[in-house]
Amino acid sequence: MTREDIFDKVRGVLIEALALDEDEVTPNAKLTSDLGAESIDFLDIQFQLEQAFGFKIEQGELFPENVQQDPEFVQGGKVTEKGIVALKEKLPHADFTELQSDPRVSRVPELFTVDAIVNFCQRKLAASA
């Protein structure tokens, strides 16, 4: 399956789960701020991805538990270096460029982009091949 095929399936899932128009789902679109996803939507997205791709997504694998509650990871409203390392371990499919340049906790949801989901699915498919 090509990256384009994976993107098309992910776009279809997001259109269905979030009631979006096709042109709204771009690779750089952020699930929360751009596409309007809320925490309850993440469960539906995860379920629909499992159905679309035929793999199991463990709890916290795609959308990890909230690391923001750990004082070693967040201090003064910013993600610490240790927090960034922990997030990178949990989210190898996400791009941390923006968060590293501006580590405000409020920016953590911006890690969840359409492209990050495509990367996740591509890794899952490669691991099961």
N, C-alpha and C positions, 0 to 999 in steps of 0.2 A: 504494500500500500504506500503510495507516494505521500509526501507532506501535503500536497494539494488535496488529495483524497481525504486525509485526516482533517485538514482545515474545513473542508466541505461538510464532513460529518459533525464536527464540533460546532460549526455555524448553525447547522440544522437543529442540534440539541439546544443551543442558546436561543434561537428564534422561538422554538417550542416552549422552553421553560420560562422565558422572560417576556413572551409575546412581543417580539421585536420585528422590525422590517429587516430584510436581508442586507441592505446597505449600511445598517447600523453596526453590524458585526464585522469589524476590521481587526487585523492582527494586533494593533496597539490599543484597542479599546479596553478600558479597565472595567471589570465586571460591576463594581459598585458605583463609581462616579459616572461612568459613561453609559453603562447599560442598565443601571437601576436595580441591580441584584441586591437582595437583602439576605440575611443569614439563613432564613428558611429556604431561600432559593438554592443555596449551595447543596442541600440534601437532594433536591430534585435534579439538579444538574449532575451530581455524582451518580444518581440512579440511572438517569437517561444515558450518561456516557457508558456505564456498565452494559446497558442494553444494546447500545449502538455498536460498541466495539467487542463485546463478548468477553470482557475481562472483569475481574473482581478488584474493587478499590477498597483497601482497608481503611478503617476509620482513622482520620488524621493524615492519610497519605497524600491526598490532593490538596485538601484544605486543613492544615495542621491545627492542633489545639492552640488556644490563645497563649502565646509565650509572653504576652504583655503583662501577665500577672506576676511574673518572676522578677524580684527586685535586682537580680544580677543581670537581667536582660534589658531592663528599662530603668532609667534614672533621669529625673528632671524632665519627663516628657519626651525623652529621646532614647532611641535604641542604642545600647552600648555595643562596643566591639564584640563582646561575648555573645550578646543578643543577635548580632548580625551573623556570627559564625553558626549559632544554633539555627537560625532561620535558613541559612544556606544549606545546612545539613538536611533540614526538613523539606526544603523547596529547591532541589537542584535544577528544576525546570524553569525557575523564575529568573528575571533579570534584576539584579540588585544595584545597577548603576545609579539610578535616581535616589534610592534610599541611602546609599553610602554617601552621596554628596549632601543630602539633607535628611538626617536620621530621625526626624520627628515621628513619634508613634503614630500620629494621624496619617502618615504616608504608607504604613504597612499594608493596608488593603489594596494599594495601587500595584502591589506585586502580582495580584491576580488579574492577569490580562488574558485575552483570547489566545495570544501567542504562547503564554505560559501553559495553558491547557493543551494546546496542540503539542508543545514540547513534552508534556507529561504523557499524553497518549502515545506519542511516537516512541518514547522510552519504554512504556509498558508493552507495546506491540513488539519492539525489538527484543525485550527480555523473554517474551513468551515464544519467540520464533525458534 
